[in-house]
Amino acid sequence: MVPGDERYDEDIEHWATSSTQPAACSVRPANAEDVSIALKIIGSTRTPFAVKGGGHAANVGFSSTLGVHINMKAFSEVVYHPESRTAVVGSGLIWDEVYAALEPHGVTVVGGRVSGVGVAGFTLGGGYSFLTNQYGLTLDNVVAFELVRPSGAIVTVTRKTDPFLFFGLKGGGNNFGIVTRFTLKTFPQGQIWAGIVNFASPQIPAVTAATARFSSSVTDPKASTIVSYIFAFGQPLISQAFFYDGPTPPEGIFDDFMEIPSISKDVGTRNLTSFMALTAATTATGASR
């Protein structure tokens, strides 16, 4: 695709508009073999390029370029293997799509905390999740990578096949090639208690103090919160996400927050995909900017 083509704008688009660059062209490979061909051509011509998975980067050059923009959108499979309790996940997905595909099986993976976050960049960069206190980072739960090396070779990287590369990919970003799919551990997932509360400017000191107390005193690994200090409607605000990995949190964990007057509150028992949809509708965590 080149500027003016139907899919070009979609190929280069990012969650943060500030990180989108006008690439000379975009390519949307359909499989690992296509990625291999693209890398061989790019390598032989020394052409600048970038790889876009979910497109949630907020910095110019992280997954954008003025050269060839490789969009991984076609890598969109989610295949659950109950016998090994793993899922094969394409690198062009966002976590919303992964959760929705796994939910009918009663399982989930350690993934992003808000809507729109891409699987690839999140996983290769570490991956701090609402489930991290229970199961580790996302990179701790990768069983295998399908990788296209800079040479164009397509390999499956595991702890046994290449322990050093397997280690390097865990936090190494896209420095070792292009990952086309991940094999991830899965975990049982039922109803959660979660939601978003928005607080007005006068409540910022109280919310900040409650957050500090939560961080220093709550030891339940199922409980998490994200506090976002934002500016909207001409004033500073707080938009805060709450999460408990169970239908009802134990008494006292979130009480300090719930007692503070709020602008809006949508917290309760729901499934994970419902919570992701809620974060998508919240400017502080899910909107393009």
N, C-alpha and C positions, 0 to 999 in steps of 0.2 A: 504494500500500500504506500502511496505517496500523498502529499498534501492535496486535498480535494477529493480523494477517494472515499467511498462510503464508510469504511471501517477505520480509516486512519485516525480520526479524532478519538474513537473509542480505544484504539490500541495504545495511544500515548497518554490517555487521561489518567490522572491520579486523584486520590482522596483529597490531598492538599494541592490546590491549584498552583501554589507557589513552587511545587517540585516538578511540574510538567514542562518539558522542553520541546521545541519544534524539531523533531527528528527528520533527517533527510528522507527516511522511509521506515516502514514498519513491516515486520514479518510475523506471521502467526503459524508456527510449526504445528503439525498434527500429531507427531509422534517423536520418539527419541531419535529416529533415523533422520528426520527433518532437521532437528537441532544439530545433529552431527554435521550434516551438509552445510548448514549456516555457519557453524563455527570454523569449518575448514576454509570456506570462502573468506570469512572475516579475517581469519588468521593469515591467510596467504596474501591478502591485500592490506593488512595492518589497518583495518578500518575501525574507528571508534564505535562501540556498541554498548547497549545496556539491556538488562533482562528485567521484565516486569512480571511478577507473580500476581499478587492481589492488588498491587498499586497503592498500598497504604503508607508509602514513604512520605516524609515531610521535608526532605532535603533535596535540592537540585543535585543530580548526578548519582544519587543512590540507586535509582532504577529508571533514570531518564538519560537522554543523550541527544546530541545534535547529529549523531551518525545513524547507525542501524538500531532500531528499537525492536527487540524480540519480545513479543507478547505471548505468555504461556497459557492463555485462556482455554485452549483446547485440552489441556491436561486437567480434566475435571472429574475424573472417576473417584468414587468412594466405594471400596469393596471390603466388606466385613468378613473376617475369617473366624468363626466362633471356636473352632478347634484349637487355634493358637492364640485366641483372644487378641488379635491384631486387626488393623485396618490399613489397607493400601490407599493412600490419599494423593491425588494429583497436585502438582505444584502451582497450578493456576487458580486454585480455589481460595475462597475466604472461609473463615472458620464457621460463619453462619451456615454455609452450605454443608459443611462436614457434620456439624451437630444435627442438622435436619435429617441427613441421610442415615445417621447412626441411631437416632432417637427411637425408631420403631423396633430396634433390636435391644433396647434397654441399656445401651452402653454409650460412652462418650470417650473423648481423648483429652489430653492436657493441651488446651489451646487458648486462643485469645479471649480477652475479658469483655470486649465491646464489639459492636457490629462493625463490619467492614475490614477487619484486620486480615491480611493475607497469610496463608499457611507458610509459604516459602521463606519470606524474609524473617517472619516471627520465629520459625523453627531454627533457621540457620544462625540467627542472632542470639539465641538463648531461649526465650519464650517463658515469661513469667505469667502464670495462670492463676485463676481462682482455686485451682486444684493443686497448686505447687506445694503448699505446705503439707499435703498428704502424699503426693507422688513425685515431687521434684519438678524441675524445669521441663519444658517440652523436649529440649534436646536430650534430656536424660531418658526419654521414653521412645527414642527412635531405635528401631531394630535394624533397619536397612535403608539405604539410599540408592535409587537408580540415578546414576550420574553420567553425564556426557563430559568427558575430559576435554581440555583445550585442544588436544590432538584430534578430537572427533570420536575417540574410542568410547563405546557405551559399556559401562560396568555396573555391577551391583556391589555396593560397598557395605560390608558388615564387620563386626568385631573380629570374625574369623578370617574373612577373605583379605582384609587390608586394615589391620588394627591402627596403624598410624594415620592413614587417610580418614578412617572412621572417626578417630579422635579429632582430627583437624577440622572436619566438617561440622563438628559440634561447637558452634561459635565462630566458625571461619567464614561465614557469609558466602559470597559467590566467588571466592578466591581460588577455588580448586576445580571449577567447572560449573555446569548448569545441572541442577537437580531436577529431574522430571517427575519423580514420585517418591513418597516417603512411606515406609512401613512403620506404623506407630502402635504401641501398646494401647489397649482399650481397658476401660474400667466401668463397673456398673454405675448407672445413672438413673435415679428416679426424680421425684419432685424436689424442687429447691424452694427456699424462701429468699426472694430477691426483689430488687426494684431500685427506683431513683427517687431521691428527695432533693428539691431545690430550696435553697435558703437565701433570704434577702441580706443585703449588706449589714444591717444592724446585728445579725446573728453570726457573723463571721468569727468573732472572738470565741463565742460559745462552741461553735462547731469545731474550730481549731483545737480548743482545749479538750473537747470530747474525743477527737481523733487521736490526740496525744495520749490520752488515758487508755484508749482502745489499743493502741500500738504497744504500750508498755505493760498492760495488764492482762489482755485476752490471750490465752494460750490454746484455745480450741482451734485445731488446724482446719476445721471446716468453715470458719468464719473469716470474712474478708471485707474490706471496704476500699473504695477509691474516691478520694476527695479532689475535685477539680475547681480551682479558683479561676473564674471567668469574668469577662466584662460584657454585659449585655443590657440593652434598654437604658444605656447611659449610666450604669452603675456597676460596681463589682458585685458578684454573686458567687454562691457555691452550688455546684451540682454534684451530688454525692451518690455513688452506686453502693448498694449493700448486697452481700451474697452470703448465704449459708447453705452448705451442701446437705440439705435435708428439708423436709416440709415445714418444720418449725424450729427456730433457734431456741436454745436453753434460755430461761429467764435471766435477764440482766445484761446480756452481751451487747445488745443494741439499744437498750432503754434510754441511755443518755441522749442519743441522737433523736429518738422518736418523741422525746419530751420537748425538744426545741421547736418553737413556732416555725412553720415553713410556708413557702409560697405554694408549693404543690408536693404531693406525696403519692406515689404509686408503688407500694411495697406489699408483697404477700406471697402466698404459695402458688407456684407456677412451674412450667417446664422450662428447660434451658433455652429452647428456641423462642419462646415467648419473651424471655428476658432479653435475648439478643435483639428482638424486634423493638423492644422498649428502648434500648440504648441507641438504636438506629434513629429513633425519633427525638433523641435528646441532643441538642446543639452542642453541648459540652463534650460529648464523647463520640458521636456518630456522624456528624454532618461534614460535608466538604467545606473547605475554607481556603 
